[in-house]
Amino acid sequence: MTSPAPNHHASHPGFSGASGLFAAVSFLFGRDRAAELAIDVAALQPGERLVDVGCGPGVAVHHARSLGATAIGVDPAPVMLRVARARWRATPAVQWRLGTAEGLPVEDGWANVVWSLSTVHHWHDVDRSLAEARRVLAPGGRLVTIERRITDINADGSASHGWQRDQADSFAELCTRHGFVRPAVGEHTGKGTVLSVVAHAG
Ligand SMILES: C[S@@+](CC[C@H](N)C(=O)[O-])C[C@H]1O[C@@H](n2cnc3c(N)ncnc32)[C@H](O)[C@@H]1O
């Protein structure tokens, strides 16, 4: 049996225009749990350097800065970065950069943590993105992905935005192929179940 692709929404056209602005504003709400979980799973420490891949309007970046981490938020949608800059203008020393998972605008070995929240299901090219995550991580750095657990990848609308468990397993396997070590899949219950994958740069 072939492994299920972790990026079944790779053909999403991207966020722009009025609907993109609506999405960006809506992603400012209800994202605290994912941000706190990412901090926990990544064991992010004050003073560490984080790259948030597909940061959207930046809620998780704000949480990381509040903890005392240095953070770069990367997103391919200018509308997301506009909302992030406006909402978090009082949050000091965050860099918001236009880019993609497949081409991170970050220097080699800069990051202690790379995380991507509710975004891997949109990555165009998982192999290139994992190579990029590996490139920007310092030795011993951690890659963390978090996705809402879904039951049907073919469901209509937002019900298909997330991962089934076998997609998380498949992503963990791909991490190993890209030189990450000790990949671990977690299931976190609460208001809905969330899947995490954490893998370490050797
Ligand atoms: C559902 S939103 C999640 C935003 C934010 N991470 C959060 O948890 O609130 C998905 C984000 O991924 C971004 N995205 C889509 N394709 C991407 C890619 N290839 N590389 C990086 N980010 C991407 C979108 O622009 C969007 O901001």
PDBQT file of the ligand as one rigid body, heavy atoms in Angstrom, charges set to zero:
ROOT
HETATM    1  C1  LIG A 301      -4.694  27.527   7.453  1.00  0.00    +0.000 C 
HETATM    2  S1  LIG A 301      -3.506  28.827   7.316  1.00  0.00    +0.000 S 
HETATM    3  C2  LIG A 301      -2.624  28.624   8.861  1.00  0.00    +0.000 C 
HETATM    4  C3  LIG A 301      -1.976  29.898   9.309  1.00  0.00    +0.000 C 
HETATM    5  C4  LIG A 301      -1.236  29.793  10.649  1.00  0.00    +0.000 C 
HETATM    6  N1  LIG A 301      -0.112  28.881  10.568  1.00  0.00    +0.000 N 
HETATM    7  C5  LIG A 301      -2.172  29.365  11.755  1.00  0.00    +0.000 C 
HETATM    8  O1  LIG A 301      -1.993  28.268  12.291  1.00  0.00    +0.000 OA
HETATM    9  O2  LIG A 301      -3.073  30.127  12.105  1.00  0.00    +0.000 OA
HETATM   10  C6  LIG A 301      -2.348  28.145   6.138  1.00  0.00    +0.000 C 
HETATM   11  C7  LIG A 301      -1.222  29.111   5.791  1.00  0.00    +0.000 C 
HETATM   12  O3  LIG A 301      -0.253  28.431   4.987  1.00  0.00    +0.000 OA
HETATM   13  C8  LIG A 301       0.193  29.309   3.985  1.00  0.00    +0.000 C 
HETATM   14  N2  LIG A 301       0.764  28.498   2.886  1.00  0.00    +0.000 N 
HETATM   15  C9  LIG A 301       0.119  27.940   1.837  1.00  0.00    +0.000 A 
HETATM   16  N3  LIG A 301       0.982  27.303   1.032  1.00  0.00    +0.000 NA
HETATM   17  C10 LIG A 301       2.209  27.437   1.598  1.00  0.00    +0.000 A 
HETATM   18  C11 LIG A 301       3.521  27.016   1.238  1.00  0.00    +0.000 A 
HETATM   19  N4  LIG A 301       3.769  26.303   0.127  1.00  0.00    +0.000 N 
HETATM   20  N5  LIG A 301       4.547  27.382   2.038  1.00  0.00    +0.000 NA
HETATM   21  C12 LIG A 301       4.324  28.087   3.169  1.00  0.00    +0.000 A 
HETATM   22  N6  LIG A 301       3.110  28.518   3.551  1.00  0.00    +0.000 NA
HETATM   23  C13 LIG A 301       2.061  28.193   2.782  1.00  0.00    +0.000 A 
HETATM   24  C14 LIG A 301      -1.034  30.113   3.621  1.00  0.00    +0.000 C 
HETATM   25  O4  LIG A 301      -0.733  31.332   2.952  1.00  0.00    +0.000 OA
HETATM   26  C15 LIG A 301      -1.672  30.318   4.980  1.00  0.00    +0.000 C 
HETATM   27  O5  LIG A 301      -1.251  31.492   5.605  1.00  0.00    +0.000 OA
ENDROOT
TORSDOF 0
